[in-house]
Amino acid sequence: MSRVPHLVVIGGGFAGLWATRALAGAPLRITLVDRRNHHLFQPLLYQVATAGLSAPDIAAPLRHILGRQHNAEVRLGEVVAIDRQARQVRLGDGSRIGYDLLVVACGATHAYFGHDEWAADAPGLKTLDDALALRRKLLLAFERAEAEPDPARKAAWLSFAIVGGGPTGVELAGTLAEIARHTLKNEFRHIDPAAAKVRLVEAGPRVLSSFPEPLSLKARRQLEKLGVEVLTGAAVTSIDDHGFTWGDTHIPARTVVWAAGVAASPLARTLEVALDRAGRVRVQPDLTVPGHPEIFVAGDLAAIQQDDGRPVPGVAPAAKQMGSYLATVIQARLRHAPAPAPFHYRDQGNLATIGRMAAIVHLGRLQLSGVLAWWFWLAAHVVFLIGFRNRLVVLLNWAVAYWSYQRGARIIFGDADSGAGDEATPPFAGMHAGDRPHTDAPP
Amino acid sequence: MSRVPHLVVIGGGFAGLWATRALAGAPLRITLVDRRNHHLFQPLLYQVATAGLSAPDIAAPLRHILGRQHNAEVRLGEVVAIDRQARQVRLGDGSRIGYDLLVVACGATHAYFGHDEWAADAPGLKTLDDALALRRKLLLAFERAEAEPDPARKAAWLSFAIVGGGPTGVELAGTLAEIARHTLKNEFRHIDPAAAKVRLVEAGPRVLSSFPEPLSLKARRQLEKLGVEVLTGAAVTSIDDHGFTWGDTHIPARTVVWAAGVAASPLARTLEVALDRAGRVRVQPDLTVPGHPEIFVAGDLAAIQQDDGRPVPGVAPAAKQMGSYLATVIQARLRHAPAPAPFHYRDQGNLATIGRMAAIVHLGRLQLSGVLAWWFWLAAHVVFLIGFRNRLVVLLNWAVAYWSYQRGARIIFGDADSGAGDEATPPFAGMHAGDRPHTDAPP
């Protein structure tokens, strides 16, 4: 076999996977490294967290996606460092993989703005594991409230806060309000789930601030109609396991969710290049790292501006576009052809769902809200799910959920002992098969 | 409200749930206590472990099932002791629940026959958490094999053993062989998954020994056709994380699964009544505990004989029949009517699936094997799933899996770092939302 260049792609998200697939026919050996075995359809992650979908509904094994792409292989592992000089990436198990070309597309993680101590009491939502932990936390809060005799403590268990009024925060707040008002109806005897307080807290003046102001206001009104209390204009200044402080007001809440900020993967630092304030790599117009034409950065990890000077947003379409674009750059190089024009982000519009029959859509001059926007959002997501074999299952789950108000994945994994405050203990302690015997019911 | 008797049901499995539902109209206050929030369709648990179904496909929230049964409430919690004198059950959080009538139906757990040290290396399959941990272990073994350069170690990662030739062991072995030969085809570059060794180890002379010998032999032949090596006639005498000893032969295997024995829930001991060798409660013909007509034991926890002297088997139909039966006993008492005839187990036949298009059926004088038996098994399970809203989804998953050889739930949760031997670390360490930042890809 003649020596073909080795491309290492770090991350099987939209950017990394789209780049890999676009290079299917190229004279390259590609190794896609991810610390998870699946590609995740992140836009629907909140549905897993709120028990509407099963985890496998929105994830597909990377090996399966790339099974028939003969120039690609998948390596399950965590890249802990990039050595630009040796042109190697180092994995968590100590092994090293040499590269001729490198794509760094390992995304973003939660950022607590210097308050990492909040992480324990206000978990975020970036991975399937996050989603399952959050589902457990949300469902257990109602169980705790049901078992709690003291009225004040009961109310605190029924008090939920989502910090951050971006798309994830809005989706979570709207869906949680629907669960409390509809899904859990009739199921409890000592609480009224509909009495649960769901608060969405945004430091800025309005929610969904990436949308035009009128749509943003409509979103707020739709949230309020669903039963969400929207708090804007002051930042959260403290969080602990009994509540949070918003401005000067302390609000009791046993369940706080963090949807307020993201920061680039810390792997970016090992590149030893200029980063922006959020830790993202300032890339060249062709998505390479300055001085290193063999290293590309794409997706949420890349800091690059649109033609009008605004940053390219950290959304799935942008990541896919970057992945496809850098593949054209690599293909041009392999053919010794001229480099393509600089990366240009095509804004395909902006959608946010709020809850049952509530969404907003911003598409050029088109602005929609309410039922029509929700149907638009639904259609768009079903189309985007193409390629996932679960599309039909997802649709079916949605249809059932829609007509019945039920949510099929309302399963608490792990031991659900009723002692309070067990969020501090491993939620999946019960997963250590063999640690101790399991029974289906109390032993 | 006049004082109505309080019935506490421990366990939301088939026995406890069927008893509770049969008492929907009775002048009783019912509290169903379970340490999990869901009823589990246990006969399909192996499908979750082998990534054919999502966990929520085979589980339904107890609160939802009982939402409209106004004389029943659900309490999430773990019963740790029964106080016969005070007529109270004690929960793990210290609270106590008084009862007038008690149904103990908390099932069985794995038994390692005095070798509890095997539990860590040979996990069993009783709960959804077990199933997800096992799924992770099975899928990761192929990943480890792919990354392992040493041929002997590679082979050990591709060596699987299922200990126990009962229905669960047979189902797991057959499905795992199918995964290795078909599902994972084309997906790896450094191993041939079809070269994986799947061994089913049974101490007795034949697999599925509850079936007539000719069917048992047919099952063995079907297993072998699927690629399973069946070892019978000698017991496993040691298990560690590198392999196991069968009789005098040491066989390297990084993945051993325990399907060999069950024991009654340890809660039975706190009843302080006569137990059989497996720790089950020897119940009266009306399923009550000797000397305690207010305490019923049902399901896998109850030791009772059929008319011919054989024990009632620990299967779902028996548990349902016990649950329904004891409800009639309670209803007769409430009406001051004569007690019903003693419990009589109606054997509805015996089914075992082996793999793709392979099963055996024993129904009175009818004995089937092969394709026809498999269709029979499929139809029976779809019918039994009635009541689960996921029936359609399950069917769809099966149809897709059947035609594509794919398995939709092939997702490894938790960090999948490629260091070997991490079965010893919490598989769901990544679930502690907030312990540390998460990324979708290597940070």
Contacts between the chains, C-beta under 8 A, distances in Angstrom:
chain1	res1	chain2	res2	distance
A	10	B	441	6.2
A	10	B	442	5.8
A	11	B	440	6.8
A	11	B	441	3.2
A	11	B	442	6.9
A	12	B	440	7.9
A	12	B	441	6.5
A	13	B	440	5.1
A	13	B	441	6.0
A	16	B	441	7.0
A	33	B	442	6.4
A	34	B	440	7.9
A	34	B	441	5.3
A	34	B	442	6.9
A	35	B	415	6.3
A	35	B	416	5.9
A	35	B	417	6.1
A	35	B	441	6.4
A	35	B	442	4.9
A	36	B	412	6.8
A	36	B	416	5.7
A	36	B	440	6.8
A	36	B	441	7.4
A	37	B	139	6.7
A	37	B	143	6.9
A	37	B	410	7.6
A	37	B	411	6.9
A	37	B	412	4.5
A	37	B	416	5.7
A	38	B	410	7.8
A	38	B	411	5.1
A	38	B	412	7.3
A	40	B	440	6.0
A	42	B	440	7.2
A	51	B	56	7.9
A	54	B	54	3.6
A	54	B	55	7.0
A	54	B	56	4.9
A	54	B	57	7.1
A	54	B	409	7.6
A	55	B	54	7.0
A	55	B	411	5.9
A	55	B	413	7.1
A	56	B	51	7.9
A	56	B	54	5.0
A	56	B	408	5.5
A	56	B	409	4.0
A	56	B	410	7.4
A	56	B	411	5.0
A	57	B	54	7.1
A	59	B	411	5.0
A	61	B	187	7.7
A	61	B	410	4.6
A	61	B	411	7.1
A	63	B	184	7.6
A	63	B	187	3.9
A	63	B	188	7.1
A	64	B	187	6.3
A	64	B	406	6.9
A	64	B	410	7.1
A	67	B	185	7.7
A	67	B	186	4.3
A	67	B	187	4.5
A	68	B	186	6.0
A	73	B	189	4.2
A	73	B	190	7.9
A	74	B	187	7.8
A	75	B	146	7.9
A	75	B	147	6.9
A	75	B	418	7.5
A	76	B	143	4.5
A	76	B	146	7.7
A	76	B	147	7.2
A	76	B	412	7.9
A	76	B	416	5.2
A	76	B	418	5.6
A	77	B	147	7.2
A	77	B	417	6.5
A	77	B	418	3.9
A	77	B	442	7.2
A	78	B	415	7.3
A	78	B	417	4.9
A	78	B	418	7.5
A	78	B	442	4.3
A	78	B	443	7.4
A	79	B	442	3.7
A	80	B	442	7.1
A	80	B	443	7.8
A	91	B	418	6.3
A	91	B	442	7.9
A	92	B	417	4.7
A	92	B	418	6.8
A	92	B	419	6.3
A	92	B	442	7.8
A	93	B	147	7.7
A	93	B	417	6.8
A	93	B	418	4.7
A	93	B	419	4.4
A	93	B	420	7.5
A	95	B	147	7.7
A	95	B	418	7.7
A	105	B	441	6.9
A	106	B	439	5.8
A	106	B	440	7.2
A	106	B	441	3.6
A	106	B	442	5.4
A	106	B	443	6.4
A	107	B	439	5.4
A	107	B	440	4.8
A	107	B	441	5.5
A	108	B	439	7.0
A	109	B	437	4.0
A	109	B	438	5.7
A	109	B	439	4.6
A	109	B	443	6.9
A	110	B	437	5.8
A	110	B	438	7.3
A	118	B	434	7.9
A	119	B	433	7.6
A	119	B	434	3.5
A	119	B	435	7.3
A	119	B	436	7.7
A	119	B	437	7.6
A	120	B	434	4.3
A	120	B	435	7.4
A	121	B	434	7.3
A	122	B	434	7.3
A	123	B	433	2.9
A	123	B	434	4.7
A	124	B	433	6.9
A	124	B	434	7.7
A	124	B	438	7.6
A	126	B	438	5.1
A	126	B	439	6.8
A	126	B	440	6.4
A	127	B	430	7.2
A	127	B	438	4.8
A	127	B	439	7.6
A	127	B	440	5.9
A	128	B	411	6.9
A	128	B	413	6.3
A	129	B	413	5.8
A	129	B	414	6.0
A	129	B	428	7.0
A	129	B	430	4.2
A	129	B	431	5.2
A	129	B	433	7.8
A	129	B	438	6.9
A	130	B	433	5.5
A	130	B	438	5.8
A	132	B	413	7.0
A	132	B	431	6.6
A	133	B	431	4.7
A	133	B	432	7.3
A	133	B	433	4.2
A	134	B	433	6.6
A	137	B	433	7.6
A	139	B	37	6.7
A	140	B	76	8.0
A	143	B	37	7.0
A	143	B	76	4.5
A	146	B	75	7.9
A	146	B	76	7.8
A	147	B	75	6.8
A	147	B	76	7.2
A	147	B	77	7.1
A	147	B	93	7.7
A	147	B	95	7.7
A	184	B	63	7.6
A	185	B	67	7.8
A	186	B	67	4.3
A	186	B	68	6.1
A	187	B	61	7.7
A	187	B	63	3.9
A	187	B	64	6.2
A	187	B	66	8.0
A	187	B	67	4.5
A	187	B	74	7.8
A	188	B	63	7.1
A	188	B	73	8.0
A	189	B	73	4.2
A	190	B	73	7.9
A	263	B	437	7.7
A	265	B	439	4.7
A	265	B	441	7.0
A	265	B	442	7.6
A	265	B	443	4.6
A	266	B	437	7.6
A	266	B	443	4.9
A	267	B	442	6.2
A	267	B	443	5.1
A	389	B	400	6.3
A	389	B	404	7.2
A	389	B	406	6.4
A	389	B	408	6.4
A	390	B	408	6.0
A	392	B	396	6.5
A	392	B	400	7.9
A	393	B	393	5.8
A	393	B	396	5.9
A	393	B	397	6.7
A	393	B	408	7.3
A	396	B	392	6.4
A	396	B	393	5.9
A	396	B	396	6.7
A	397	B	393	6.7
A	400	B	389	6.3
A	400	B	392	8.0
A	404	B	389	7.2
A	406	B	64	6.9
A	406	B	389	6.4
A	408	B	56	5.4
A	408	B	389	6.5
A	408	B	390	6.0
A	408	B	393	7.3
A	409	B	54	7.6
A	409	B	56	3.9
A	410	B	37	7.6
A	410	B	38	7.8
A	410	B	56	7.4
A	410	B	61	4.6
A	410	B	64	7.1
A	411	B	37	6.9
A	411	B	38	5.1
A	411	B	55	5.9
A	411	B	56	5.0
A	411	B	59	4.9
A	411	B	61	7.2
A	411	B	128	6.9
A	412	B	36	6.9
A	412	B	37	4.4
A	412	B	38	7.3
A	412	B	76	7.9
A	413	B	55	7.1
A	413	B	128	6.3
A	413	B	129	5.8
A	413	B	132	7.0
A	414	B	129	6.0
A	414	B	428	7.6
A	415	B	35	6.2
A	415	B	78	7.3
A	416	B	35	5.8
A	416	B	36	5.8
A	416	B	37	5.7
A	416	B	76	5.1
A	416	B	77	7.9
A	417	B	35	6.2
A	417	B	77	6.4
A	417	B	78	4.9
A	417	B	92	4.6
A	417	B	93	6.7
A	418	B	75	7.5
A	418	B	76	5.6
A	418	B	77	3.9
A	418	B	78	7.5
A	418	B	91	6.4
A	418	B	92	6.9
A	418	B	93	4.7
A	418	B	95	7.8
A	419	B	92	6.3
A	419	B	93	4.4
A	420	B	93	7.5
A	426	B	426	5.7
A	426	B	428	6.8
A	426	B	429	7.3
A	426	B	431	6.8
A	426	B	432	6.1
A	427	B	428	7.0
A	427	B	431	5.0
A	427	B	432	7.1
A	428	B	129	7.1
A	428	B	414	7.7
A	428	B	426	6.7
A	428	B	427	7.0
A	428	B	428	2.9
A	428	B	431	4.7
A	429	B	426	7.2
A	430	B	127	7.3
A	430	B	129	4.4
A	431	B	129	5.2
A	431	B	132	6.6
A	431	B	133	4.8
A	431	B	426	6.8
A	431	B	427	5.0
A	431	B	428	4.6
A	432	B	133	7.3
A	432	B	426	6.1
A	432	B	427	7.2
A	433	B	119	7.7
A	433	B	123	3.0
A	433	B	124	6.9
A	433	B	129	7.7
A	433	B	130	5.4
A	433	B	133	4.2
A	433	B	134	6.5
A	433	B	137	7.6
A	434	B	118	8.0
A	434	B	119	3.6
A	434	B	120	4.3
A	434	B	121	7.3
A	434	B	122	7.3
A	434	B	123	4.7
A	434	B	124	7.8
A	435	B	119	7.3
A	435	B	120	7.5
A	436	B	119	7.7
A	437	B	109	3.9
A	437	B	110	5.8
A	437	B	119	7.6
A	437	B	263	7.7
A	437	B	266	7.6
A	438	B	109	5.8
A	438	B	110	7.5
A	438	B	124	7.7
A	438	B	126	5.1
A	438	B	127	4.7
A	438	B	129	6.8
A	438	B	130	5.8
A	439	B	35	8.0
A	439	B	106	5.7
A	439	B	107	5.4
A	439	B	108	7.0
A	439	B	109	4.6
A	439	B	126	6.8
A	439	B	127	7.6
A	439	B	265	4.7
A	440	B	11	6.8
A	440	B	12	7.9
A	440	B	13	5.1
A	440	B	34	7.8
A	440	B	36	6.8
A	440	B	40	6.0
A	440	B	42	7.2
A	440	B	106	7.2
A	440	B	107	4.8
A	440	B	126	6.5
A	440	B	127	6.0
A	441	B	10	6.2
A	441	B	11	3.1
A	441	B	12	6.5
A	441	B	13	6.0
A	441	B	16	7.0
A	441	B	33	8.0
A	441	B	34	5.2
A	441	B	35	6.4
A	441	B	36	7.5
A	441	B	79	8.0
A	441	B	105	6.9
A	441	B	106	3.6
A	441	B	107	5.6
A	441	B	265	7.0
A	442	B	10	5.8
A	442	B	11	7.0
A	442	B	33	6.3
A	442	B	34	6.9
A	442	B	35	4.8
A	442	B	77	7.1
A	442	B	78	4.3
A	442	B	79	3.6
A	442	B	80	7.0
A	442	B	91	7.8
A	442	B	92	7.7
A	442	B	106	5.4
A	442	B	265	7.7
A	442	B	267	6.3
A	443	B	78	7.4
A	443	B	79	7.9
A	443	B	80	7.7
A	443	B	106	6.3
A	443	B	109	7.0
A	443	B	265	4.4
A	443	B	266	4.9
A	443	B	267	4.9
